[in-house]
């Protein structure tokens, strides 16, 4: 019903890359054809059964093989690639009882190996604060063999400025986003201004280091600050990241200006749960998607 109704259908088509691998690859091809790069996220977080974790990992392997067959995998340097996949560790077993972290690490290692083989990269998505330490530990273990594995840090957490400094070493890819989950005041900044100020402090920490910053934001002011701070520190290796369907004209403008712009494309049969969670977790998300629907820029 949601995919057929005119209003909700437009939401799905604009913000979700489709229900299956074929549609995700088609979206990736179109974006890459416009001079953009992509990060594909197979939806299905908070896995509670081993068979589901295995299925999500297999879906990523299948996606990488299809990206290779479509000739969309191309390394842009030692650390970056035209196409990458974003993996939520909770989707590949992190929360399973007993050996959940071990299972997630095994799945993530297999995905990283296949990504390297086809010429793509992997970034580990960050989820709610209860998983932060576990995710960073799995990242540390993966980077022993796959140093190109990307990290994600969320500016609204009080701890993130320190994490940015810790992860801004040479060869480290770090995506900095604001954060989308509902978190308590003891853990995270609650006001937009506080989050924005934290984001700027985190920008400063990343450009002061030797890593590869990836600035994930749609905020024009933060985009400008990130570019200015990178220029001031003579940092030439960095990229901007935006969600699929959000400010597409700005994505193309930045790419035309010579910046690397990566579009985050969620896809898969569990798109409905993803979209509803994002709208429900924080009231600001509803207004955010609403404004995006009313604007092409």
Buried (B, 14 or more C-beta within 10 A) or exposed (E): EEEEEEEBEEBBEBBBBBBBBEBBBEBBBEBBEBEBBBBBBBBBBBBEEBEBBBBBBBBBBBBBBBBBEBEBBBBEEEBBBBBBBBBBBBBBBBBBEEEBBEBBBBBBBBBBBBBBEBBBBBBBBBBBBEBBEBBBEBBEBBBEEBEBBBBBBBBBBBBBBEBBBBBBEEEBBBBBBBBBBEBEEEBBBEEEEBBBEBBBBBBBBBBBBEBBBBBBBBBEEBBEBBBEBBEEBEBEBBBBBBBBBBBBEBBBEBBEEEBBBBBBBBBBEBBBBBBEBBBEBBEEBEEBBEEBBEEEE
